[in-house]
Amino acid sequence: MKLAAVTLAAVLAAGAALAHKGATGIVAERMAAMKDMSRELKAIGDMFGGHAPFDAAAVARHADSNCHRTAILFPPGSADHHSKALPAIWERPEAFQEAMQALHNATEKFAATAPLGDRDALAASFEQIRKICNGCHERFRSPEN
């Protein structure tokens, strides 16, 4: 059973890598930015989840992610089969821009809080970012296959 799950995960990861391989221009740029952002947010989440030691300085470094520039990575006409971006981004641009502004505001607050090292305030701020990301992915991103 474990072998089957590992094999399936490897096949899916390889398929995703191949699908992303042909992306170019702004699509490749946004995919790279989202991957970097995911990596940074995971590192922060690991600290708050007890999977890595809490380090306020590291949180501050990770806080400077690509979150602040996500809105510019989805210009009209940049839908692409390599991307998991749903057409809803361009069909409902006001709703998408509202979500992007909420993310920007939340990450600005988090980045300003990070150097203070207040773990409780950071955790609350991080939870807000997590909720915004999940909500946006539910509405504007194709689910993992």
C-alpha positions as CSV (number, residue, x, y, z in Angstrom):
1,M,0.0,0.0,0.0
2,K,2.8,2.4,0.9
3,L,4.7,1.6,-2.3
4,A,1.6,2.3,-4.3
5,A,1.1,5.7,-2.6
6,V,4.8,6.6,-3.1
7,T,4.6,5.5,-6.8
8,L,1.5,7.5,-7.4
9,A,3.0,10.6,-5.7
10,A,6.1,10.2,-7.9
11,V,4.1,9.9,-11.1
12,L,1.9,12.9,-10.2
13,A,5.0,15.0,-9.3
14,A,6.6,14.0,-12.6
15,G,3.5,14.9,-14.5
16,A,3.3,18.3,-12.8
17,A,7.0,19.0,-13.5
18,L,6.5,18.1,-17.2
19,A,3.4,20.3,-17.4
20,H,5.3,23.2,-15.9
21,K,8.4,22.6,-18.0
22,G,7.0,24.3,-21.1
23,A,5.8,27.4,-19.3
24,T,7.4,30.6,-20.5
25,G,7.2,34.3,-19.8
26,I,4.9,35.6,-17.2
27,V,3.3,32.2,-16.7
28,A,6.7,30.7,-15.8
29,E,7.5,33.7,-13.7
30,R,4.3,33.4,-11.7
31,M,4.7,29.6,-11.3
32,A,8.2,30.1,-9.9
33,A,7.0,32.9,-7.6
34,M,4.2,30.7,-6.3
35,K,6.6,27.8,-5.7
36,D,9.0,30.1,-3.8
37,M,6.1,31.5,-1.8
38,S,4.9,28.0,-1.0
39,R,8.3,27.0,0.2
40,E,8.6,30.1,2.4
41,L,5.2,29.7,3.9
42,K,5.9,26.0,4.6
43,A,9.0,26.9,6.5
44,I,7.1,29.4,8.6
45,G,4.2,26.9,9.1
46,D,6.7,24.3,10.2
47,M,7.9,26.6,12.9
48,F,4.4,27.3,14.2
49,G,3.4,23.7,13.9
50,G,6.3,22.4,16.0
51,H,8.0,20.7,13.1
52,A,11.0,23.0,13.2
53,P,12.4,25.1,16.0
54,F,10.9,28.6,16.3
55,D,13.4,31.2,15.2
56,A,12.1,34.8,15.0
57,A,15.0,35.9,12.8
58,A,14.2,33.1,10.3
59,V,10.5,34.0,10.3
60,A,11.5,37.6,9.5
61,R,13.6,36.3,6.6
62,H,10.9,34.0,5.3
63,A,8.3,36.8,5.6
64,D,9.9,38.6,2.6
65,S,8.2,36.3,0.1
66,N,6.6,36.8,-3.3
67,C,3.2,37.4,-1.7
68,H,3.4,41.2,-2.2
69,R,3.7,40.9,-6.0
70,T,1.2,38.2,-6.8
71,A,-1.4,40.5,-8.3
72,I,0.9,41.6,-11.2
73,L,1.6,38.0,-12.1
74,F,-1.8,37.4,-13.6
75,P,-2.2,40.0,-16.4
76,P,-5.1,39.7,-18.9
77,G,-4.3,37.1,-21.6
78,S,-2.0,35.1,-19.4
79,A,-4.2,32.0,-19.1
80,D,-2.1,29.0,-20.1
81,H,-2.5,25.2,-20.0
82,H,0.8,24.9,-18.0
83,S,-0.7,26.8,-15.2
84,K,-3.3,25.8,-12.6
85,A,-4.9,29.3,-12.8
86,L,-8.6,29.1,-13.4
87,P,-10.4,31.3,-16.0
88,A,-12.3,32.8,-13.0
89,I,-9.2,35.0,-12.5
90,W,-9.9,36.8,-15.7
91,E,-13.7,36.4,-15.7
92,R,-14.0,38.0,-12.2
93,P,-11.0,40.3,-12.1
94,E,-12.5,42.5,-9.3
95,A,-12.9,39.5,-7.0
96,F,-9.4,38.3,-7.8
97,Q,-7.9,41.7,-7.3
98,E,-9.7,42.0,-3.9
99,A,-8.2,38.6,-2.9
100,M,-4.8,39.8,-4.0
101,Q,-5.1,43.0,-2.0
102,A,-6.2,41.1,1.1
103,L,-3.1,38.9,0.7
104,H,-0.9,41.9,0.2
105,N,-2.3,43.6,3.3
106,A,-1.9,40.5,5.4
107,T,1.7,39.8,4.3
108,E,2.6,43.5,4.9
109,K,1.2,43.1,8.5
110,F,3.1,39.8,9.0
111,A,6.4,41.3,7.6
112,A,6.0,44.3,10.0
113,T,5.3,42.0,12.9
114,A,8.1,39.5,12.2
115,P,11.0,41.5,13.4
116,L,9.3,42.0,16.8
117,G,9.5,38.3,17.5
118,D,6.1,38.1,19.2
119,R,5.2,34.5,18.5
120,D,1.5,34.8,19.3
121,A,1.0,37.9,17.1
122,L,3.0,36.2,14.3
123,A,0.9,33.0,14.6
124,A,-2.3,35.0,14.3
125,S,-1.0,36.9,11.4
126,F,0.2,33.7,9.7
127,E,-3.2,32.1,10.2
128,Q,-4.8,35.0,8.4
129,I,-2.4,34.6,5.4
130,R,-3.1,30.8,5.3
131,K,-6.9,31.5,5.2
132,I,-6.5,34.0,2.4
133,C,-4.3,31.6,0.4
134,N,-6.7,28.7,0.8
135,G,-9.7,30.9,-0.1
136,C,-8.0,32.1,-3.2
137,H,-6.9,28.6,-4.2
138,E,-10.5,27.4,-3.8
139,R,-11.9,30.0,-6.1
140,F,-9.1,30.7,-8.6
141,R,-6.8,27.6,-8.8
142,S,-7.4,24.2,-10.3
143,P,-7.1,21.5,-7.7
144,E,-4.2,19.1,-7.7
145,N,-4.8,16.1,-9.8
